Structure formats: structure tokens, C-alpha cells
Amino acid sequence: MSAIGLSSYAFFWQMSDRMSAPLTLPQALEKTRELGIDVFQICDYQPIEAMTDPELAEIRNLADSLGISLELGTKGIRPEHLRRFLHIAELLEAPLLRTMFAVPDHTPDIDEATSVLADVLPEFNEADVRIAIETYEQVPTADVLEVIRRIDDPRLGICSDPANTVAALEAPTAVIDAVAPHVLNMHVKDFAFQRRDGWVGFSLTGAPLGEGLLDYDYMAAAIQPAARDINQIIEHWLPWQGSEQETIRLENQWTQQSIDYLRSK
């Protein structure tokens, strides 16, 4: 059943080394439960790669005790990397792995991406773990869709995030329309352009959900998350607010506003 979830990006600053006492993964799970949310996507959280099997089992046990289902997120599609994360996903009982094609030292073309994913996908299918490729500015959405169409497996699809593609001059509504039939997972974050100091240029940053440029109603109508059992995972692009205390306060405020907004829909 479709659910509202939180990503580790909803606690981006609180889990970062900018904090005097960064939020741990167990603490993030506990805060998720306190907010009445029962899905947590551990996304681009580097320490998880170094965790031992018993440590991963402890995270799974904690999530079970809190009534939280886990999803997993990483970057890159090198075969050995995907297989490592498949192992992690199995130990966490995470049914979905979100990833991206490009990392700084590896940018596969369409043919290579097709070959790699077609090779590893049977292992993911056997483990009942789906792969969702995120839309973002480093790889044209058309290229990602071409790979998905070539492989043509329902367990390989899209993690929709139209905010990311703005930086590549891809219009959010056009991206939504293109990816909608293939979406397996949704990242929900709002965004806005802000004039830079001195009015020279713009910054593309986050906005509280419902107050920026994301046409959420259009996105939901196109993707139909409730009808298709697609989880909606809350993220933020919150700029640092100048102090630890104010950044934590606003990050928590944006998270609560996002939860309230999605529940109202």
C-alpha cells in the first residue's frame, strides 16, 4: 500500500558532521516513528556501506520494533556496487533500491547501463528487490527511459524527482509526463529560485512543500501513487541557516509541513 515516508535527506543537516552531535541512524528512525511515519529510506548514507551484517541486522530489528519499513538508496551502477547494496537490502528487508547512473568516476552510456542492469537484474528479481533510477540533472531523462524500455522489466523503473531536472533545463511537468508510467518511487521536495545577493543571477534551493514551484497536484494526478502503491518519500533542499540551532529548527519544521501537506491530499 502507498505510504508517506521520510528520507535520510529529511534529516540532512541533523545527520551531517556540521552538527556538534550528529543524529545517528537509529535516532533518525526513532524520530520518524515519533512523527507517525512508518517508511524510512536510507538514502546516500555512506556509513551503511561499512556496516557489518550483525550491525545491519540491528538496524532491521530496530525498524521492526518501531513498525518502520525500510527502503535503500545509493549512487552508481557498477555491478559490484549494486551487488553490495543488494546484500544490504536483503539484510534490511528493503524491497526497493534507488540509485543513479552517474558517479564522479563512472558515467556509463546507454549501452553500458543497459548491459549492467540487465546482467544484475535477475539477482534483484530473485531477492524481490526493485531498482528505481532517479531523475536528475547529470543524465538526460530520455536516456534513463531508453535503458528502462530496452530492458522492459517491471522491477526496473523510475524514482521520480522533477526538482532535480530543472538544473538541466528539463521542465518538471514534461519530466513527470515522460516518467509517469515507469515510476516505482517518488521523492517529494519543493523548490524555488531565489535572487542572489546583488541581484546577479539565481540560486535554485528548497522551499517548504506547497510554497515553491513543484506542482504537486499535477504530479500526483499523473503518477497516481495511491492507486499504484507508490511510496512518497519526503526530502528537503534546505540551505544552512547560519547556526546549528536554527537549521535544526527549520529542518524539523519543513518535515512536519511536508507530512501535513501530503496527509491533507
Summary of the structure (lengths in Angstrom):
residues: 265
radius of gyration: 17.9
end to end distance: 15.9
largest distance: 56.0
contacts: 855
relative contact order: 0.14
helix: 49%
strand: 20%
